[in-house]
């Protein structure tokens, strides 16, 4: 699965966020480090979300753009 992320250069390196996952962001000294860190942040975000949805009546829909 692919997620779009927004990478911004800062004085300390790079800040990166995933707009479709509110509050999911990370940073790194290099672009490569920041992208690796956001990958881990997205994985952890989704793990927590799945845990929170345990027992809920969940459906999936297909969207094409």
C-alpha positions as MATLAB code, in Angstrom:
seq = 'XXXXXXXXXXXXXXXXXXXXXXXXXXXXXXXXXXXXXXXXXXXXXXXXXXXXXXXXXXXXXXXXX';
ca = [
       0.000    0.000    0.000;
       1.250    3.494   -0.780;
       0.628    6.701    1.173;
       1.388   10.208   -0.030;
       3.663   12.104    2.326;
       4.681   15.745    2.466;
       8.390   16.412    2.930;
       9.604   19.848    4.059;
      13.154   21.066    4.494;
      13.772   22.615    7.922;
      16.759   24.128    9.718;
      17.263   20.782   11.497;
      16.804   18.537    8.442;
      13.446   17.326    7.120;
       9.927   17.206    8.492;
       7.504   14.732    6.935;
       3.798   14.076    7.419;
       1.106   11.833    6.025;
      -1.964   14.049    5.343;
      -4.478   11.175    5.212;
      -3.468   10.046    8.723;
      -4.076   13.020   11.050;
      -1.229   13.527   13.504;
       1.091   11.120   11.690;
       4.392   12.908   11.203;
       8.098   12.431   11.731;
      11.454   13.991   10.936;
      15.034   13.173   10.088;
      18.397   14.758    9.483;
      18.316   13.638    5.825;
      15.524   13.081    3.342;
      16.238    9.344    3.389;
      16.113    9.200    7.194;
      12.875   11.209    7.297;
      11.217    8.907    4.751;
      12.313    5.836    6.716;
      10.977    7.376    9.910;
       7.581    8.230    8.395;
       7.298    4.674    7.084;
       7.723    3.411   10.654;
       5.301    6.054   11.973;
       2.636    5.007    9.435;
       3.051    1.330   10.356;
       2.693    2.125   14.065;
      -0.274    4.442   13.407;
      -2.087    1.679   11.504;
      -1.329   -0.883   14.234;
      -2.916    1.367   16.858;
      -5.891    2.056   14.584;
      -6.443   -1.682   14.037;
      -6.270   -2.288   17.798;
      -8.846    0.463   18.394;
     -11.203   -1.057   15.818;
     -11.231   -4.531   17.390;
     -14.849   -5.630   17.705;
     -16.201   -2.738   15.598;
     -18.435   -3.310   12.580;
     -15.922   -2.276    9.895;
     -16.412   -2.206    6.124;
     -14.062   -1.369    3.248;
     -14.956    0.568    0.119;
     -13.060    0.878   -3.138;
     -12.363    4.409   -4.345;
     -10.873    5.357   -7.687;
      -9.685    8.809   -8.638;
];
